[in-house]
Amino acid sequence: MTNVLVISGTNHGFASSAEVIGGFLGEDSAVNVTISDDKSIFTSSNLLEFDACILGSGFTRSERHEDGTATYHAELTTEQEAGLFGFVAGGKGFIGVHGTGWWIGGKAANLLGGHANWHPPGLTFTVNVDDASHPVMQGIDDFEVEDEIYMSAWDPAINILASAEWSDKAHPMAWVKPYGDGRVFYTTLGHTSETFTRPAVQRMMRQGTLWAANGAAA
């Protein structure tokens, strides 16, 4: 049995997406899904009961001001971040979704392998599979989504699995990387829960979660 923790929350509108993700992952009888918005689990020994953690509510929360500027605040405490980083480095899996890579730096960017702080307006576009041989992308052809294309900066060492073109440039939409003894899968997709109703995205998320948790995909 693969035990997966989905950290929900209103930040980045992830609460509704968490329910959709938990729903289709839970259809696999070999996967046990727990959805929670209680981030204190990152400082609890109960965290080690899980094989992988999915985070879509992110590391930062924005506060918008009347003049149009924004201030970014940490979504996790220093202790919660340390617990999460140790969980992954110790051999567990981490699945980052969309806003988890938004306006981050330092240790969070090192864990994830990249970050973004700008995107063009949402649009319908094709996600191109770049590494069809990787377990996360097996059986998945190029697919269409209505979402945001993050203009990401990324570590050249990541393994880019899928990308999308904007302004005649390819921008990564999904990648994997090691972190200590653990495994990280990240997708920039997921601005709304509708993205996760698409069969190709569901398959990518399912296989990405199993790969991150176990080093393999079903």
C-alpha positions, 0 to 999 in steps of 0.5 A: 500500500502506498500512503499519500498525503495531500496538503490542501488549503485555500492558497492558490485555490488548491482546496478544490484541486486537492479533492479532485486529485485525492479522488482519482488517486484513491480509485487505485486500491493500492493507494491510500490517500489522506487529504488535510489542511493541517500543516503541523503534520510536517513537525509530527512523527506521523508524517513518516507514515506517508510515502509521498506528500502532494503540496499545491497550496505552496510555500508563499502567500501573497498579500495584495495592496491597493497600489497594485503591489504585493507582499509575499509571506511564508505559508509554512513555518521554519519548523514545518519547512524543515520537517518537509525537507527532511521527509523528502531528503530521508527517502520519501516522495514530494509532488509539487503542483503549480503555485508551489513553485510561485515566488519561492527561493532558497531552500524551497527552490532547491527542493523543487528544482525551479521557480516562477514569478510571472506568466502570460494570461491563461490560455489553451495550449498543448503540453508536449511530452519530452521524455516519453520513456520516463515512468511518469510519462509512459502511455501519455501523448501530447495533450491540451489544457486550459491553464497558465504557462509559467515562465520558470527558472530551473536547475539545468540538472532537472529532467524535463518531462513535458513542456509547452511553447509560448513566444516561440520558446519551450517552457517546462510543464513537468520535471523530476529530480532527486533530493537527498535520498528522495524523489521530486515530481513537479508540474507547473499545471493546475491553476484550477481544478478543471486541469485535473479532470483531464485524463492525461493530467490524471495519468501523469499525476498518478504515475508521478505520485507513484514514482515519487513514492516508490521510484516506479509507476504503475 
